[in-house]
Amino acid sequence: MGRRSVGLGMAAGVLLAGAVAVPAHANTPVACSDTALIQAINDSNGGLNDHILDLTSYCVYTLTDADGQLPTVTAPLVIHGHNATIRRDPNATTNFRIFDVAGTSLTMDTLTVMNGNTVSGGGVLVNLGGSLITTSVNFQGNTASADGGAIFAGANASLTLTGGTISDNQASNNGGGIDAFGNVTVTLDSVTVTGNRSTGTSGGLDIVTNGQAETITNSTISHNTATQTGGGILYNGSGPLTIAGTTIADNHVTASTFSGGGILFDPGSGGTGTITNSTISGNTVTGFTNDGSSNRGAGIFVREGQLTLDSTKARGNQLIGPFGQGAGIAATAVNSTGTLTLQNGTTVTGNLASGRYSQGGGLYSENSNNGVTVFVTSSHIDANKVTGTGSATAGIYNNGGTWAALTNSTVNNNTAPIAPAPGGIYTTVAITNTSGSAFTGNTPTNCLLSPAPVTGCMN
C-alpha cells in the first residue's frame, strides 16, 4: 500500500505543588481572543512565562485568515482548556492546521480543537520526537487533504490520549481520525473515535509503525468509514498491538482493496497483536474489491502476522456483495506466515456473508503463499450465515490453511444454502485435533461433503 511523508513533534510538563494553598501555576487566564492566545504561545516559546496556559473558561478562540495556524510549539507547553474551544474560523478561505508541535511536548486537557484544514494533521501535527498528551480533549471536524484528519504523528513522535473524542474528521488518503506513521508510539485509553472518514485507508485509526508498542484500552472505535480498507483500524506495524476492553463497532469499508471492516491487521512478518475482552460488531464491507478479488473480514481481516483473540466477541458483522470470505474473521498469509488464535471463550456469532458465492459466514482461512495456522480452543463459532447463489459453509471455510487445534469448542447452528454443502465446516486439509468439541445443528450438513475430514464431525 502506498504511504507518504510529513514531519514535526512534542514532550511533557510536570507541575509541582507549592507550599501555599493556591496552585503553583495560578495563572491569569488567557484573554478570550485569538491575538491573546497567539501571544501567550509565543511568550511560552520564548521563555517569558511558565509554559502553562489557562484558557478562559468556555471561550471560543477563533483563528482567522489573518491569524493562520497558531505559533509552532517549540518549548514544552501545558494548556488547561477549562472547556474552551480553539477553532479555525468557519469562514476562513485559507487552509491551516491548529497546532504544530516541533520536537517538544504539548499537554492539553478539557479542550476542543476544531476545523483545522491542511495537508496532514488538520488538528495537530506532531513530529521530530515530539509528544502529544491529552486528557478529555475533543478533536472535531478537522480535515487533511492527505493523512490524519485530526492528528498526524510521525518521526519518533508519541501520542498519549486519555478520554475525549476524535469525531467527524476526514482525510483524503490515510487515517480519517489519526494517522501514525514511522517510529511512533500510540496509547489510547477511554477515547471515543467516531464518525471519521477516509477516501483512502482507515476511517478511524491508521497505525503504520516500526516496532513500537501500540495500545488501545477501554475505548470505542465506531461509525468510521474508509473507501479502501480498515474501516475502524488499520494496523501495519512490526511491534506488538494490544487492544483491551474496547468496542469496535459499525465501521464500514465501501470499495475495498484489502477489506477489514472493523480491523485490518497487516503487520508483516513477526508482527503480533492481542485483542482481549473486546467486542467487534456490526462492521460491514460492501461491494467488490478494487482489484476484483474477494472481500474479506467484515469484522477482522488478518492479512498476515500473528493475532490472538482472548475472551472477545466478533458478532453481527456483514459482507455485502459477491465473493465475500469470512464475515466474522478472515485469515490469510499473503507475504509471510500468519497465525490466528481464538481462546478463552471467544465467540464468532451471528455474522453474515450475503452475496453470491460467499464462503465462511463465521471464519475463513486460507493458504495464500506462505500459509496461515489457526488455533481455536474453548471458543464458539455459532449461528453464522451465508446466503446467495453458490454460497457455501456458514461456520468455517478453510481453503488450505493449517488447523492446529479446534478443541473444547463449538461449531453449531450455522446456516448455509441447501447446496453446496456443508453448512458447518468445509476444509481442504484434514482437521484432526478436535477433542472436546461439538459440531451440531448446522444446515444443510455439519461436515458432510467437506473435501477433507474433520475428526468427530458427522453428517
C-alpha positions in Angstrom: 0.0 0.0 0.0 1.3 3.4 -0.9 2.5 5.6 2.0 3.6 9.1 2.5 5.9 11.5 4.3 5.5 14.6 6.5 7.1 16.0 9.7 7.2 17.7 13.3 6.9 16.8 17.2 6.4 17.1 21.3 7.2 16.0 25.1 5.5 16.7 28.7 5.1 19.1 31.5 5.2 18.4 35.3 3.6 20.6 37.9 4.9 20.7 41.4 2.6 21.9 44.2 3.9 24.8 46.2 3.7 25.3 50.0 0.8 27.8 49.6 -2.8 26.9 49.3 -3.2 28.0 45.6 -1.9 26.1 42.6 1.7 26.8 41.7 0.8 28.0 38.2 -2.2 30.2 39.3 -2.1 32.0 36.0 -4.4 34.8 34.9 -6.5 33.1 32.2 -5.5 33.9 28.6 -8.0 36.6 27.5 -10.7 35.3 25.2 -9.2 36.5 21.9 -7.2 35.0 19.1 -4.4 37.6 19.5 -4.1 36.9 23.2 -3.7 33.2 22.6 -1.1 33.7 19.9 0.9 36.0 22.1 0.7 33.6 25.1 2.2 30.7 22.9 4.9 33.0 21.6 5.7 34.0 25.2 5.9 30.4 26.2 8.2 29.6 23.3 10.4 32.5 24.3 10.5 31.5 28.0 8.5 34.6 29.1 6.0 32.6 31.1 6.0 29.3 33.0 4.9 27.3 29.9 1.4 26.7 31.5 -1.6 28.4 29.9 -5.1 28.6 31.5 -7.7 29.4 28.9 -10.8 31.4 29.6 -13.5 29.0 30.6 -15.8 28.2 27.7 -14.2 30.7 25.4 -14.2 30.1 21.7 -10.8 31.1 20.3 -11.3 31.7 16.6 -8.3 31.8 14.2 -8.9 33.9 11.2 -7.3 34.0 7.8 -5.1 36.8 9.1 -4.0 34.7 12.1 -3.4 31.4 10.3 -2.0 28.5 12.3 -1.1 29.0 15.9 2.7 29.5 16.5 4.6 26.3 16.3 5.1 24.9 19.8 8.9 24.8 20.2 9.1 24.6 24.1 7.2 22.3 26.4 3.7 23.7 26.8 0.7 22.8 29.0 -2.7 24.1 28.1 -5.6 23.8 30.6 -8.6 24.3 28.4 -11.3 24.8 31.0 -13.8 23.7 28.4 -12.7 26.2 25.8 -12.6 25.7 22.1 -9.8 26.6 19.6 -11.0 26.6 16.0 -10.2 27.7 12.5 -12.8 30.3 11.5 -15.6 28.5 9.6 -15.5 31.4 7.1 -11.7 31.2 6.6 -10.7 30.9 2.9 -7.1 29.8 3.6 -6.2 26.3 4.9 -4.2 25.8 8.1 -4.0 23.4 11.0 -4.5 24.4 14.6 -1.3 23.1 16.4 2.2 22.2 15.1 4.5 20.6 17.7 8.2 20.6 16.8 10.3 18.2 18.8 8.9 19.1 22.2 5.7 18.3 24.2 2.2 19.7 24.1 0.0 18.6 27.0 -3.7 19.6 27.0 -6.9 19.0 28.9 -10.6 19.8 28.7 -10.4 21.5 25.3 -12.0 21.2 21.9 -9.8 21.5 18.7 -12.0 22.2 15.6 -12.0 22.9 11.9 -8.3 22.7 11.1 -7.7 22.1 7.4 -4.3 21.3 5.8 -2.3 18.5 4.1 -1.6 16.3 7.1 -2.8 16.7 10.7 -5.7 19.0 10.4 -5.9 19.4 14.2 -2.4 18.7 15.3 0.9 17.7 13.6 3.4 16.0 16.0 6.9 15.1 14.8 10.6 15.2 15.3 10.5 13.2 18.5 7.7 15.3 20.0 4.8 14.1 22.1 1.1 15.0 22.4 -0.5 14.2 25.8 -4.2 14.9 26.1 -6.9 14.4 28.8 -10.6 15.0 27.9 -9.7 16.8 24.6 -12.1 16.6 21.7 -10.8 16.8 18.1 -13.8 17.6 15.9 -14.4 18.5 12.2 -10.8 18.7 11.2 -9.7 17.9 7.6 -6.5 16.6 5.9 -6.1 16.5 2.1 -3.6 13.7 2.7 -3.2 12.0 6.1 -4.6 12.3 9.6 -7.7 14.3 9.6 -7.5 15.2 13.3 -3.9 14.1 14.2 -0.8 13.2 12.2 2.2 11.8 14.2 5.5 10.8 12.6 9.3 10.7 13.0 9.7 9.3 16.6 6.6 11.1 18.0 4.3 9.7 20.7 0.6 10.1 21.3 -0.9 9.6 24.7 -4.7 10.3 24.7 -6.9 9.7 27.7 -10.7 10.3 27.4 -12.1 12.8 24.9 -13.3 12.2 21.4 -11.9 12.1 17.8 -15.1 12.8 15.8 -16.2 13.9 12.4 -12.7 14.4 11.0 -11.7 13.4 7.5 -8.7 12.6 5.3 -8.3 12.0 1.6 -5.6 9.4 2.0 -4.9 7.7 5.3 -6.4 7.9 8.8 -9.6 9.9 8.9 -9.2 10.3 12.6 -5.5 9.6 13.4 -2.6 8.7 11.2 0.6 7.5 13.0 3.4 6.8 10.5 7.0 5.8 11.3 8.6 5.4 14.7 5.5 6.4 16.6 4.1 5.1 19.9 0.3 5.4 20.3 -1.5 4.9 23.6 -5.3 5.5 23.7 -7.3 5.0 26.9 -11.0 5.6 27.2 -11.1 7.5 23.9 -14.1 7.6 21.5 -13.1 7.6 17.8 -16.3 8.0 15.9 -17.8 9.3 12.6 -14.4 9.8 10.9 -13.9 9.3 7.2 -11.2 8.5 4.7 -11.4 8.1 1.0 -8.2 6.0 1.2 -7.4 3.7 4.0 -8.6 3.6 7.6 -11.5 5.7 8.6 -10.6 5.8 12.3 -7.0 4.9 13.2 -4.2 4.3 10.7 -1.2 2.9 12.6 1.9 2.2 10.4 4.9 2.0 12.7 8.3 0.3 13.1 8.4 -1.9 16.2 6.8 0.4 18.9 4.2 -1.0 21.3 0.7 0.4 20.4 -2.0 0.2 23.0 -5.8 0.8 22.8 -7.8 0.2 26.0 -11.3 0.9 27.2 -12.1 2.8 24.1 -14.8 2.9 21.4 -14.0 2.9 17.7 -17.3 3.3 15.9 -19.1 4.6 12.8 -15.9 5.3 10.9 -15.8 4.8 7.1 -12.9 4.1 4.7 -13.2 3.6 1.0 -10.4 1.1 0.6 -9.6 -0.8 3.8 -9.6 -0.8 7.6 -12.9 0.9 8.4 -12.2 1.2 12.1 -8.4 0.4 12.5 -5.6 -0.3 10.1 -2.6 -1.8 11.8 0.6 -2.2 9.8 3.4 -2.2 12.5 6.1 -4.7 13.4 5.7 -4.0 17.2 3.0 -5.5 19.4 -0.6 -4.2 19.2 -2.7 -4.5 22.4 -6.4 -3.9 22.3 -8.3 -4.5 25.6 -11.8 -3.7 26.8 -12.6 -1.9 23.6 -15.6 -1.8 21.3 -15.0 -1.7 17.5 -18.5 -1.4 16.1 -20.4 -0.2 13.0 -17.4 0.7 10.9 -17.5 0.5 7.1 -15.4 -0.2 4.1 -17.2 0.7 0.9 -15.0 -0.3 -2.1 -12.1 -2.2 -0.6 -8.6 -3.2 -1.6 -7.8 -5.5 1.3 -11.1 -5.2 3.3 -11.3 -5.4 7.1 -14.5 -3.5 8.1 -13.6 -3.3 11.8 -9.9 -4.1 11.7 -7.3 -4.8 9.0 -4.4 -6.5 10.8 -1.5 -6.4 8.4 1.8 -6.1 10.3 4.1 -8.1 8.2 6.5 -10.9 9.3 6.7 -11.2 13.1 4.1 -8.6 13.9 1.9 -9.6 16.8 -1.5 -8.4 18.2 -3.7 -9.4 21.1 -7.4 -8.4 21.5 -8.8 -9.1 25.0 -12.3 -8.6 26.5 -13.4 -6.7 23.4 -16.3 -6.6 21.0 -16.1 -6.3 17.2 -19.6 -6.0 16.0 -21.8 -4.6 13.2 -19.0 -3.8 10.9 -19.5 -4.0 7.2 -17.7 -4.4 3.9 -19.7 -3.6 0.7 -19.2 -4.4 -2.9 -16.3 -5.8 -4.9 -12.7 -5.1 -4.1 -10.9 -2.7 -6.4 -8.9 -5.5 -8.0 -11.9 -7.8 -8.4 -10.8 -10.3 -5.7 -12.8 -11.3 -2.7 -14.0 -9.0 0.1 -12.6 -10.4 3.4 -13.2 -9.9 7.1 -16.1 -7.6 7.8 -15.1 -7.9 11.5 -11.4 -8.6 11.3 -9.1 -9.4 8.3 -5.8 -10.9 9.4 -3.9 -10.4 6.2 -0.6 -11.5 7.8 1.1 -11.6 11.2 0.0 -13.3 14.5 -3.2 -12.2 16.1 -4.8 -13.6 19.3 -8.4 -13.1 20.4 -8.9 -13.7 24.1 -12.4 -13.6 25.6 -13.5 -11.4 22.7 -16.7 -11.3 20.6 -16.9 -11.0 16.8 -20.6 -10.7 16.2 -23.1 -9.4 13.7 -20.6 -8.3 11.1 -21.6 -8.4 7.4 -20.0 -8.9 4.0 -22.4 -7.4 1.5 -21.7 -8.3 -2.1 -20.5 -11.3 -4.1 -17.4 -13.4 -3.3 -17.2 -12.5 0.3 -14.9 -14.5 2.6 -15.1 -14.6 6.3 -17.8 -12.2 7.5 -16.7 -12.5 11.1 -13.0 -13.2 10.6 -10.8 -13.9 7.6 -7.2 -15.0 8.0 -4.6 -15.4 5.2 -0.9 -15.2 4.9 -0.1 -13.1 1.9 3.6 -12.2 2.4 4.6 -14.1 5.5 3.4 -17.0 7.7 0.3 -16.0 9.7 -1.3 -17.2 12.9 -4.8 -16.8 14.2 -5.7 -17.9 17.8 -9.1 -17.9 19.4 -9.2 -18.8 23.1 -10.9 -18.4 26.5 -14.5 -18.1 25.4 -14.0 -16.1 22.3 -17.2 -16.1 20.2 -17.8 -15.7 16.5 -21.5 -15.5 16.2 -24.3 -14.0 14.1 -22.1 -12.9 11.2 -23.4 -12.8 7.7 -21.9 -13.1 4.2 -24.8 -12.2 2.0 -23.6 -12.1 -1.6 -23.3 -14.8 -4.3 -20.5 -17.3 -4.0 -19.6 -16.3 -0.4 -17.6 -18.6 1.8 -17.4 -18.7 5.6 -20.0 -16.7 7.4 -18.1 -17.1 10.7 -14.4 -17.7 9.8 -12.5 -18.1 6.6 -8.8 -19.3 6.5 -6.6 -19.8 3.5 -3.1 -20.9 2.4 -2.2 -17.8 0.4 1.5 -18.1 -0.5 3.0 -18.8 3.0 0.0 -20.3 4.8 -2.0 -19.5 7.9 -2.2 -21.6 11.1 -5.3 -21.5 13.2 -5.7 -22.4 16.9 -9.2 -22.5 18.3 -9.6 -23.5 22.0 -12.6 -23.1 24.3 -14.3 -20.9 21.8 -17.5 -20.8 19.8 -18.3 -20.4 16.1 -22.1 -20.5 16.2 -25.2 -19.1 14.4 -23.4 -17.6 11.4 -24.9 -17.4 8.0 -24.2 -17.3 4.3 -26.8 -16.6 1.6 -26.9 -16.2 -2.1 -26.4 -18.5 -5.1 -23.4 -20.7 -4.8 -22.5 -19.6 -1.3 -21.1 -22.3 1.0 -20.4 -23.0 4.6 -21.6 -20.7 7.3 -19.3 -21.8 10.1 -15.7 -22.4 9.0 -14.4 -22.4 5.4 -10.8 -23.5 5.3 -9.0 -23.3 1.9 -5.6 -24.9 2.6 -4.8 -23.4 6.0 -3.5 -25.5 8.8 -5.8 -26.0 11.7 -3.5 -27.0 14.6 -6.4 -27.1 17.1 -10.2 -27.0 17.2 -10.6 -28.2 20.8 -13.2 -27.8 23.6 -15.2 -25.6 21.2 -18.5 -25.5 19.3 -19.4 -25.1 15.7 -23.2 -25.1 16.0 -26.3 -23.9 14.3 -24.6 -22.2 11.3 -26.8 -21.9 8.2 -25.9 -22.1 4.5 -28.0 -22.6 1.4 -29.1 -26.2 0.6 -26.4 -26.6 -2.0 -23.5 -26.8 -2.0 -23.0 -28.5 1.4 -21.7 -28.4 4.1 -23.0 -25.7 6.4 -20.8 -26.3 9.4 -17.2 -26.9 8.3 -15.6 -27.1 4.8 -11.9 -27.8 4.8 -9.4 -28.9 2.1 -7.0 -30.0 4.8 -7.9 -32.6 7.5 -8.7 -31.2 10.9 -7.8 -33.9 13.4 -7.2 -32.2 16.8 -10.8 -31.7 17.8 -11.0 -33.2 21.3 -13.9 -31.9 23.4 -15.6 -30.1 20.5 -19.2 -30.3 19.3 -20.5 -29.9 15.7 -24.3 -29.8 15.7 -27.3 -28.2 14.2 -25.6 -26.8 11.1 -27.6 -26.6 7.8 -27.6 -28.3 5.4 -25.0 -30.6 7.0 -22.4 -30.4 9.7 -19.4 -31.6 7.7 -20.8 -34.0 5.2 -19.3 -33.3 1.7 -16.3 -31.5 3.0 -13.3 -32.4 0.8 -11.2 -33.4 3.9 -12.5 -34.8 7.2 -13.0 -33.2 10.5 -12.5 -35.7 13.3 -15.7 -36.1 15.3 -17.9 -34.1 12.9 -20.6 -36.3 11.4 -23.3 -35.7 8.8 
